[in-house]
Amino acid sequence: MISGKLNELPFDINLDIDFKGISIDTRTLKKGNIFIAITGDNFDGNQFSDEAIKKGAVAVIGTQQNATIQVQNTLEALFKIAKWWRDKSSATFIAITGSNGKTTTKEILLSILSQKNKTLATSGNLNNHLGVPLTLCQLSLDDKYAIVEMGANHIGEITPLAELVRADIAIITNAYDAHLGEFGSLENIVKTKGELYQTLNENNIAIMNDKSIHKKYWLSLLKTKKIYFFHKDIYATNIQANNTFDCNYQQQKITINLHLLGKHNIENSLIASLTAIKLGLNLEEIKTGIEKCKPTKGRLKLIKINHITFIDDSYNANPTSMKASLEVLNNFQNNKIAVLGDMAELGEQSKTLHQEIGNYALKIGIKHILTLGNKAKDYQGLHFKNHQQIAQYIIANIHQPTTILVKASRLMQLEKIIDNYISLT
C-alpha cells in the first residue's frame, strides 16, 4: 500500500508527516490515510474534508482553501499520486480489458501467479477512472506482479488508464455489444479496447484472440512484435461437459478440471494460462492455480437451497454474456427457469436485443422465463414488479428440483431475489 511522507508527494508541500493509504470515501477511510476530495456532477468531496480529518486522515487534497494540499482538479491529483507510486514499483504489470471475461480472467491469473509470488489484482470490479489509480495505490513495493483490470463506457477512456499503468503485458479478451448505447457503435467499442494495445512499446507483450474478427485492426495498432494468440499458441481439446479439458501449448498437454461454469470460462483459462507461460510458469503450476480458482459472488456461482439450485450470475449482463449464461442453464438436467432483468446501456437497439434474448432462450429449450424491469418485458416472459414477488412465486409454485438462473445488469440488483427467497423459506 502507498505510504511515505507528505513532502515526498509530487506537490509543492513541505510537511514532514507520515501517511499510509489513499481514501476517497470517508465511510471506509482509515487512520493515517490521505483523503482526496473527488468532485463530480452530482457530488463534492470537499464537503467531507472536516469529517475525514476527524476520522484520522493526516491530510486532505481538495479544491478549497482549507485543504492541506489545494489543487485545481482532484481527479488529476489522484492520477498524479498513483503515477508517483507506480514509478517506484518493480512489479510486472498485466492490463486486461474486454467486453466480457476480464474479471474472471483476472481472478484465474491471480490464482495462478499468487501461488509463489506476491500479486496485486484489481479488487472486485474497480476498473474505471477512479478504480485503476486506487488499485495502483494498493501496490506494495515487494509485489512481483500487478494485474489491473480496465473498463470503459465511452471512447477514449482506456487511453489514460493504460498510460497510467504502463503495462508490460496487455490483454484484450474480446469486443462485443456491452455498453452499446454509450459507445454508439460496435466499431467504437473495438477502437476503445484497442487503445490498450496502442500504449505498448516494442518490448511489451500483447495477448490476443486469434479467432476475433477484430484481430487485423488490433494488430495494426501494435508496435511490439511479441504477440501471442489464445486459440492458436495455446488451445483447448477434449472438452467435457463438466469443463474438464486438455490445455495444449507447443508439444505439451495437461488436463485441467475447471471449477467454473460455462465454456466461455475455458477461454478465460486459456488467456490466463498463456499469460502465465510468458511470465515463466510451467503447465503444472498453471493447472494447480486454475483448479484452485472458485466462482466469485454474482458470477455463475451455484447456491443450493433445499430443492432449488440458483445460478447467481447477477453481477452484470450484456447480450453476449446473457446467451452464454442461458447455455450454462440449459446444460442442467432438471427443471430450468431463467429469471432475467434489464440489460442496461444498449441504446436504440435495446428493445430488439432484449427480444432476441427471449427468443434465444426459447430456441435452446428454456421455456420458463420470469422477468423484472421495464426493458425485461421484451423477453416475453412472466413479468413481476419487484424482487420479493419473484421469490414468493418460486416458493409457491416450484416444488420439484429446479435450477434457476438469475441474471441482469448491475443496476437491477437481482441477487435480492435469492436473498428474499432465503429469508422467506
N, C-alpha and C positions, 0 to 999 in steps of 0.2 A: 504494500500500500504506500502511496505517495507520502513522504514525510521530509522534514528538514526545518529550516528557519525561514521566517518571512522575508528576510533580506537576501535570501538566495533565489527567490522567485523572480521571473522576468518582468519586474515592475520597479519603478523608482520609489523604493521604500527602504527606510533604514531602521528596521525594528528587529532586534536580535531575540526573537520569540520563536520557540519550537511549535511546530504544528504536525498533525498526523491525520490525513484523510481530508476529502472534499465532500461537502454536502450541498445540495440544492433544495433540500426539504427539511424543515425544522422538526417534522414528525419523526424522522429517522436520524437526526443529527446526533453525533457522539461528541463527548467532551474532547477538546483538542482539535476538532475539525476547523477548516476554513469554510465559512458559509458564503456561497456565491448567489447573489440575489438575481436570479434569472427573471427576465421580464418578457411578456408576450402580449398578444392582442387582448387576452382576457384575464391576465394576472400580472402582478407586480411583486416580485420577491422582496423589494425594498421594504415593503410593509412588515416583513417578518424579521428585520435586522435586529431589533431590540430583543425579540424572543430568542433569536439564535445566540446572542451574547449571554442571555440568562441561562440558556441550556448548556453553556460551556464552550461555545465557539471562541477561538482565540483571535479571529479576525473576520471582518465582513468585506467582501468585494461587491460593490454596488455602484449605482449611478448617482447617488445623492451625496451631499457633503458630509453627512455623518458616517459614511463608510470608512473603514480602516484604509482600504485601497479604493480610491474613486476612479472609475473608468467610464468611458462613453458607452461601451457595449459589453454586457456581462457574458453573453454567449462567446464573444471573441476572447474574453478573458479566460473562460473555461478551456477553449481550444489552445490558447497560449500556454496555460499551465500543463495541459495534457501533453503538448508537444515537448515542453521542457523536460517532463518526466520520462516520456518515451525515448528521448535522446540519450538518457542515462542508461537505458536498458541494453543488454547484450543478447536478449532473447531472440529467437527466430519467430517472426510474425507471420501468421497464416490468416488471410482475409477470405471470408466466404460471403457471397451474395447469390441471389437467385429468387425466382418466384415461389418455388416450393423446395422443401428439403433442407434449407440452410441450417435451421436449428437442430434437426435430428442429425445431420452430418456433423455439425459441431459437437454434439453430445457423444457420438460414436468416436470421433477423433480424440476428444478429451479422454474417453475411457481407454483408448489405446496408448496415448502419449503419457498419461499421468501414472502409468504403472511403475515407471522407473525415474521419471523426471518431473520436477515442479512445473505445472502447466496452469496458466490462467486462461479462462474462457469467459466469453460474454455470459452474464447471469441472465437466465430466462430469455427474454426477447428484447433486451435493452440495446437495440441495434440502430437507433436513429441519431440525429444530430446532437442529442444530449447523451444517449446511452453509450455511444462509441467513445467520446472523450472521458466519460466517467469510468468506463471499462479500463482505459489506459491508466487512469489514476489508481486503479486497484492493483497494478503491477507491483510485484516485489522484485528487487534488483537481482535476486538469485533465481527468478523464473527462467527456465530454459526455453519454454515455448509460450506463445500467446496466440490464442485462437479468437479472432474478432469477427463477429457477425455484423453485416451491414444491410440495412433495409432502406427502401425509398418509396415515396408516394408520387414524386414528381421528377421530371427530367432534370439532370444537373445535381441531384442530391448525393449521389455516390462520390463524385469527384472530391469534395472537401474532406470526406471521411477517409477516402483512400489516400489522399495526400497527407493526412494526419498520421495514419497508421504506417504508411510506407512498408507494405507487405513484402516479405521475401517469397512467399507463395500465395498466389491468388487463384481462387476457385469460383467459377460460376456454375451453379448446379443446373440451371435451366432458365428459360424465359417464357412464361405463359401469360394468361389473361388475368392475373391478380392486379388489383387497383386500376383496372382498365379505365374507369371513369375519371380518375385523377390524371393518368398519363395521356389519355386521349386516343391512343392507338397502341397496338402491339409493337409497332416499329419503334415508338418512343421507349417502351419497356426494354426492348433489345438494346437500344442505344445506351440507356441508363445503366443496365447491368454491365455493358461493355466499358463503361467509364473506369471500372476497376482494372481491367487489362491495360487501359491506356496509361496508367500511372506506373506500370512496371518498367524497370530498366533492363538492359541486356543481360544482367547477371541473375535476374529473378526467374522464378518458375511459374508457369501457367498450367493449371489443371482444367481440362475442357472435356465436354461431352462430344464424343465422336459421332453420335447419332443426331446431334442437334442440327436443325435446318438453318440455324444462325451461325454455324461454325465458320463459314467463309468470311462473314463480316467480322466476327470477333478475331479471327486470325489476322485480318488486315490492320488491326489496332495495335498489334504486339511488336515491341522492339526486340524482345528476347526470342531466342531460338530454342530455349528449354521448355518445350511444350509437350505435355503428356496427356493422353486421352483415356478416360474410362469408357468401357465397351470396346477398346482396341488394345491398348497396352496392358490393361487388366480387364478381365471379363468373368462372368458367372456361367457355369454349366451345371447340369444335373440338379436343377431347381426342383425342390419338393414342396408339397402342399403346406408343410409346417415351416417353410422358409429355411430349411437346411439347403445349402448349395456348395458347390465347389468353386473356390476362388482361384483363378488362373493368372499367373504372372510369369512371362517368359516360359521357361521349361518347368516351372514349379506349380504345384497344385496342392491345395489344402481344403478340407471340408470344414465348413463353418455352420454352426447351429445358431441362427439369428433369433433372438428373443423379442423381436419387434414385428408387429403385424404389417402385412402389406408388401407386395412385390416391389413397390417403389423404394422400400427401405433396403432392399438388396442393392439397388443402385446407389443409395446413400452410403452403404457399407463399402462399395467399390471405390467411391470418391475418397472416403476416409483412408481406405487401405492404400490406395495409390499415393496419397499424400504422405502417409507414414513410411512407405517404402522409400520415397525420395528424401526422407529425413533419416534413413539408415536403419529402420526397424525391419526385422525378418517376418516371414509369414506366421511363424508360431506365436510370436509376440502379438501380432495383429489379430490372430484368431482369438487369443485369450482376452484381449481388450474388447473385441466386438461381442464375444459371448458374455462378458460381464455387463454389457450395456442393457439397461431395462427402460421401458417406456416411461416418460415423464407425464405429469398431470395434464390432461386435456389433449394428449396426442396419442390416440389409438390405445388408450390404457383400458384393460379389462377390469371391471368391477363386478364381482359376483355377489348378489344379494338374493338369498332364497332361490327361487326358480328363475330369476331374471339375471342375465348377464348383460351389463351395459358395456358398450364400447364408447368410452368417453373420448371423443375427438372434438371437443367443444372449443378448443383454443382459437381456431380461426378456420376460414373456409374461402375458397375460390372455386370456379368451375372445374379446374383440373384436379384439385385435391378432393373435391366433393365426389367426383367419379371414382377416384382411387379408393376412397373410404367406403363407398357403396359396394365396390368389388370385394373389399375385405368382408363386409357384412354378408355378402352373397355366398362366401365360402363356408359359412357356418351351416350346419346341417339341420338345426331345429327351426322352429317358427322364427320369422325375422320381421322386425319393424324398424323403419327409418324415421327418426324424429329430426326434422330439418328446420332450420331457421334461415333468416335472411343472409344472403351473401352481399356484403357491402362494397361500395366504390366500383360499381360496374357501369356507371354512366347510362347512356342511351340504350345500350344493349341489355340492360338489367332484366327486363321482362322476358326477352327471348331466351337469355341464358338460364333463368330460373325455370322456364318451361322446358328447356332442353334437359335439365337435370331431372325433373319429374318424369319426363318421357324415358330417360335413360334408366332410371330405377325400375320402371315397369318393364322395359325391354329385357333387362337381365333377370327379371323374375321377382323383384321386390314390390309386392302389391299393396303392402300396408304402410302408408306414409302419414305421419302426424306432423302438423306444421305450426309454426309460431312466427309472427311478424307479418307486416303488410306485404312485403315482397314475396314472402314464402307462400302466399296464397297461390302464386303462379305454379307451384309444384303440383297443384291439383290434388292435394291430399285432404285429410280430415283436419280442419283448422280449429285452433284454440286461441283464447285471449291472453293466457298467461301460463307461467311455468307450473303453477300449482294444479291448474286444470288438467294438464297433461299427466302429471304424476297421479292424480286421482283417477283419471281414465285408465291408466295402466293397472292400478291396484284393483279397480272394479271389474275390469274386463279380461285381463291377461292372467290366466291361471295355470297354463302349461309352460314347460321350459321354453324360454324365448330369449333371443339375442336382440338387443336394441341399440342401434347406432344413434348417437347424439352428436349432431354437428351443425355449426353455423359460424358466422363471423363473430369476432370477439365481442362486439357491442351487444350481442344477443344474450350473453352470459348463460348459455344453455346448460351449463353444469348445475344450475339451480334446479333443474328438473330432477336430477339424481339426488341432490340434497333434499328436495321436497319428498321424494319417494322414500328416502331413508327415514326422514322424520315422521312420516305418516304410517310406516309399517312397524 
